[in-house]
């Protein structure tokens, strides 16, 4: 993914926020990335990061399932 891409930038900033202990900020950034995703690749990247920031197993499963649900084989 192009580092100049808005979704990539939001995910990178979100990962940084997460490592700095700012979980709520990280989740918000990943949600913004999800909202901006223009294709399946971007959506899968955002969903992956959203899954890692969830607090319930059901929510983790939901976000982890987003990518396979979008793939066309």
C-alpha positions in Angstrom: 0.0 0.0 0.0 1.3 3.4 -0.9 2.4 5.3 2.3 0.8 8.4 0.8 -2.6 6.7 0.8 -5.0 8.1 3.3 -6.0 4.7 4.7 -2.4 3.6 5.0 -1.5 6.9 6.8 -4.4 6.5 9.2 -3.5 2.9 10.0 0.2 3.9 10.5 -0.8 6.7 12.9 -3.3 4.3 14.6 -0.5 1.7 15.1 1.7 4.4 16.7 -1.2 5.5 19.0 -1.7 1.9 20.0 2.0 1.4 20.9 1.8 4.6 22.9 -1.1 3.2 25.0 -3.7 5.4 23.4 -6.1 2.6 22.5 -9.2 4.8 22.1 -7.4 7.1 19.7 -6.0 4.1 17.8 -9.5 2.6 17.4 -10.9 5.9 16.2 -8.1 6.2 13.5 -8.8 2.7 12.3 -12.5 3.4 12.2 -11.8 6.5 10.0 -9.6 4.3 7.8 -12.5 1.9 7.4 -14.8 4.7 6.4 -12.4 5.9 3.8 -11.5 2.5 2.3 -12.0 2.7 -1.5 -11.3 -0.9 -2.3 -11.2 -4.4 -0.8 -7.5 -4.2 -0.1 -7.9 -1.0 2.0 -11.0 -2.4 3.7 -9.1 -5.5 4.7 -6.2 -3.5 6.1 -8.5 -1.4 8.2 -10.6 -4.4 9.3 -7.4 -6.2 10.4 -6.4 -3.3 12.7 -9.9 -2.8 14.0 -10.0 -6.5 14.9 -6.9 -6.1 17.0 -8.5 -3.2 19.0 -11.8 -5.0 20.0 -12.6 -6.0 23.6 -15.0 -8.9 22.9 -14.4 -12.2 21.0 -17.5 -11.5 19.0 -16.3 -8.2 17.8 -12.8 -9.6 17.0 -14.5 -12.3 15.0 -16.7 -9.8 13.2 -13.7 -7.7 12.0 -11.6 -10.7 11.2 -14.4 -12.0 9.0 -14.7 -8.8 7.0 -11.7 -9.6 4.8 -12.6 -13.2 3.8 -16.2 -12.1 3.2 -15.0 -9.5 0.7 -12.6 -11.7 -1.2 -13.7 -13.0 -4.6 -11.9 -16.2 -5.5 
